[in-house]
Structure formats: structure tokens, C-alpha cells
């Protein structure tokens, strides 16, 4: 199996398609890195937003006797 892989790589190198393959692999790696980075930033933003939202104090202006007794049905 190892010889078959080496033979395939040699054929690809001398046929000229290995240069194209390296650019495609580079593009794929960059795409995956951007996706992972975006997901990490998105999750960090969600965590920070939840922390900020929990620290926010509720405005007493909207606390009325009616709003305290009102329920959604």
C-alpha cells in the first residue's frame, strides 16, 4: 500500500498536477481555519453576552403594581 501511494505521488508530481493539488490543499486548510476561528469567536461572544446580560440591573421605572401581577396566558 505504501509503494502504491509513493508511486501515485511520483506520477502526480511529474504530470504537473501536484502543484495544483498543493494550492487546493492550502485553500481547504485556510477555509477550515476560518470556520473554526469563526465558531470560536461566536461562542466567546455568546458567553460574554450572557455574562453582561446577567450583570445588568432591571430598571425600576417599569416595575408597577400592574406589571407585577400581570401574567401571560
C-alpha atoms as one frame of an Amber mdcrd trajectory, in Angstrom:
protein
   0.000   0.000   0.000   2.866   2.366   0.818   4.502   1.752  -2.563   1.249
   2.466  -4.325   0.952   5.797  -2.529   4.539   6.763  -3.391   4.011   5.734
  -6.997   0.857   7.846  -7.169   2.687  10.849  -5.713   5.560  10.498  -8.185
   3.152  10.279 -11.111   1.242  13.313  -9.871   4.462  15.282  -9.425   5.755
  14.592 -12.901   2.353  15.102 -14.517   2.212  18.627 -13.059  -0.955  18.139
 -11.051   0.784  18.206  -7.675   1.285  21.988  -7.951  -2.449  22.447  -8.343
  -3.118  19.995  -5.543  -0.999  21.954  -3.066  -2.924  25.146  -3.797  -6.220
  23.320  -3.302  -4.997  21.829  -0.030  -3.828  25.269   1.120  -7.214  26.752
   0.280  -9.009  23.945   2.118  -6.827  24.421   5.216  -7.478  28.168   5.212
 -11.220  27.560   4.852 -11.270  25.169   7.797  -9.191  27.597   9.895 -11.585
  30.472   9.174 -14.591  28.295  10.028 -13.075  27.140  13.324 -11.995  30.684
  14.189 -15.476  31.994  13.444 -17.120  29.362  15.613 -14.725  30.118  18.497
 -15.387  33.861  18.235 -19.138  33.265  18.008 -19.188  31.093  21.135 -16.996
  33.584  23.025 -19.389  36.371  22.039 -22.356  34.349  23.317 -20.628  33.708
  26.659 -19.699  37.362  27.102 -23.211  38.493  26.150 -24.793  36.138  28.693
 -22.426  37.409  31.385 -23.200  41.029  30.515 -26.938  40.330  30.428 -26.875
  38.690  33.863 -24.989  41.657  35.361 -27.477  44.184  34.008 -29.841  45.551
  36.627 -33.519  45.785  35.848 -34.837  49.310  35.502 -37.217  50.139  38.352
 -39.205  52.522  36.109 -41.136  49.641  34.586 -41.944  47.931  37.907 -45.564
  48.852  38.542 -48.208  47.007  40.552 -49.903  46.106  37.280 -46.765  44.631
  35.722 -46.031  42.608  38.855 -49.482  40.995  38.815 -49.765  40.588  35.048
 -49.266  37.113  33.596 -49.102  35.915  30.039 -51.748  33.402  29.170
